[in-house]
């Protein structure tokens, strides 16, 4: 049997027992802390579509919260106590504040607000309009066709001003020729779009011209015809002034001008584009009409040169060209009025013959050939016509030629050799134009041998 008499007992007063219990409970509670709340959420426009109604998806990312109160600022719905309210609809574009209040059973509380701008989708575009014309200084006005934007930033490369925030900028000036970029940045407070257009300023105004004249007027003798080539740049209208010319003034772009009196003429072109005017002047001198044309250093080949198509024996005083065998056509045949027959490179047998009898001298027949009268041998022609080499050289007008009576005789049509140099051959073509051929040299070059001649002839027959 256990001996309880020897056991030692300690009796604790009741008041101490209560005190120890309170202390234990306090220490136990002090080790537990309240759970904090961090309110947070994110927003996303459904499908990026801002058309009405605008649908906004809300995702709650709050930490520590158990109870929630949402305020959607005139959204549909206006409020919610759901943790994840889902999609809120807004029936009008505008700026809205969304607020979340979050709490838990420990008494923790936190809130967050987020502002969202629901704007129209932007359709960006603009049309630059050039006022008057595109010559410097070029003025441009802008028709802004952008939809859905609330602010604009314009840049004008090389323009004045260089930038603008206006919706429809006007009076933008570009002074430098070339391409200039107009840039637009449009925003609705949330999205930003950009576009650009290019405008071109025309080159600086310049007045300039050249002229051409008919082939037969290359001696600058009156009447002299000028065909003006207006090469002005960036001009819209013109004024020509030619004192004593015909006409004396004209506004044609490329006029034809006739100068009928010998002398020096000043041709002036005034070009304008409505913004500025530039002037170009040039002098031209024309001479009295001698009715004498001089053609120098013509090479007429012997028969083999003509047949081999190296040096022709046919000549046209109209085109001033020598033709070989293969160059004769239906078109130019009627223009050929001189035919040279050179038998060989020793020049023992030579003569000029009429084109319509070329076939009688081993040549092919000339199509549409005409008749030219020749005097090959003045010394034995038994005719009145006569012209010396010195007279040929000193001829300044057609007075001597006009007095000649060119008459074909058998003696005059005979052949000649190279024993006389220079030799003068007289002719009169089918149009009645008289002339003289001066053989200056007999050039020996085998099958390509030729005679070198000058021609003086009337420009017009009397």
Buried (B, 14 or more C-beta within 10 A) or exposed (E): EEEEEEEEEEEEEEEEEEEEEEEEEEEEEEEEEEBEBEBBBEBEBEEEEBEEBBBBBBEBEBEBBBEBEBBBBEBEEEEBEEEEBEEBBBEEBEEBEBBBBBBBEBEBBBEBEBEBBBBBBBEBBBEBEBEEBBBBEBBBBBEBEBEBBBEBBBBBBBBEEEEBEEBEBEEBBBEBBEEBEBBBBBBBEBBBBEEEBEBEBBEBBEBBBEBEBEEEBEBEBBEBBBEBEBBBBBBEEBBBBBEEBBEEEBEEBEBEBEBEEBEEBEBBBBBBBEBBBBEBEEEBEBEEBBBBBEBEEBBBBBBBBBBBEBBBBBBBBBEBBBBBBEEBEEEBBBBBBBBBBBBBBEBEEBBBBBBBBBEEEEBEEBEBBBEBBBBBBBEEBEBEBBBEBEBBEEBEEBEBBEEBEBBBBEBBBEBBEBEEEBBBBBBBBBEEBBBBBBBBBBBBEEBBBBBBBBBBBBBEEE
